[in-house]
C-alpha cells in the first residue's frame, strides 16, 4: 500500500507530492485540476508502465498519431513535449523504493544477447547515448525507457530474469510501434508471475463482457458480496447471472437479476444506472484484492441517499481484501457521505484537494492540500468548492 505519492512531469502534474495517504483516498478539485491525471498516473504505476496500457491511454485521449506505428508518447509529459533537460516522468513513493519512470532516450542497437537462463529475454543490446553526442554515431534511434521497481519484481523467479535486479526495464520504440511484439513480451512475463493489471472504474459503463468474465471468476467465493451490494439499491434482489439474449447480434452475455418470489429473471439494465454502477464497483473491488482500485467520479449514477451505504461497503471490503482505493468526485454530497462514514470507521482515510499554487516559487503548478480524518468534519462544513 502506498503511504505517500510523488508524480513528476506527467501531464498537468509538474511536481505533485502527497505526503500522506490512507487506505481510502478521495480526490477533489475543480475541473482541469488534475484529478483524472492522478488516476491515470496510478494506472501506469499499477501496470508497471505497460506499453499496451500507454497505447490505450493515448487512444482514450485521441492522442494517436496519423502515421502508422507511431505512438505520440510525448503527450504524457508536461507541456506535451519531451523535456530538453532529459527529466523523467516519475510515479511512485517519495522514498523511490516503488515507482515507474518514463524517460525519452537516444540509443544505438548492437548484437543480440540472451538472458543467463536461456529464457525469452533475447534482445539486441541497446546503448544509451548522451544527447549532446548524437552526431558521433550512426543508426541513432529514440525510445521511451520505462523502468519499474515494485515488490512483485523481488520474487526469486522474476528477479533472476532481470538485468537490473528488482528493476524491470522496457524500451518502447514509439516511432515504429508493433503492438503484437509487446503483447507477446508481456504475456511471457505474465507466465513467470508478473501482474500488469490495473483496476479502474471509469465514468462510462464498463463493457458487459468484461463484467461477465469477472463474475465467472468470483461468484463461487465472493458472489454474495455483490448480491448484498445490489440489495442496497433494491432489497428484493436475491441472485445475479449473466446470459446471452436471444436475437442479440453481438452475442454478449448480459446481467440479469432474480427477485424474491419470482422465477423469471429481469434485466439488470432495467433497474437504472445506479444498479449498474454498483455492480461495476463491487466486481472491480473484489477483483482488485491486494491491489489498487481507481474510481473516476464515484458519485456517477448513485443517488445521494445511497452513497453512504456504498462507501460503508467499500470501506469494509477494502480492509478485508487489503485494497487501497483512490476515487475522484465533483460532488459535495459524495464528500459529505465520505466524511460521515470515515468518522465512524477505523479505516485510514485521506481527502486531498488539488488546486493551483499561488506561490511565486511554483506559481500555477498543481499542488495538493491534505485533510485527514480529524480535519474532515471541519472542512466539509465549509464546503471545498469542488465544482
Secondary structure, DSSP 8 states (H G I E B T S, - for coil): --SSEEEEEETTEEEEEE----SEEEEE-STTSSHHHHHHHHHHHHTTT-HHHHHHHHHHTT---SSTT---GGGGBGGGS--TT---EEEE-TTSSSEEEEEEEEEEEEEEE--TT--S--EEEEEEE-GGGGGG-SS-EEEEEEEEE-GGGGSHHHHTT-SBTTBEEEEE-TTS--HHHHHHHHHHHHHTT-----EEE-SS---HHHHHHHHHHHHHHHHHHHHHHHHTT-TTEEEEEEEE-TT-TT--EEEEEEETT--S-EEGGGG-HHHHHHHHHHHHHHHTTTSEEEESSTTTT--HHHHHHHHHHHHHHHHHTT-EEEEE---HHHHHHHHHHHHH--S-EEEEEEEE--SSSSTT-EEEEEEEHHHHHHHHHH-----
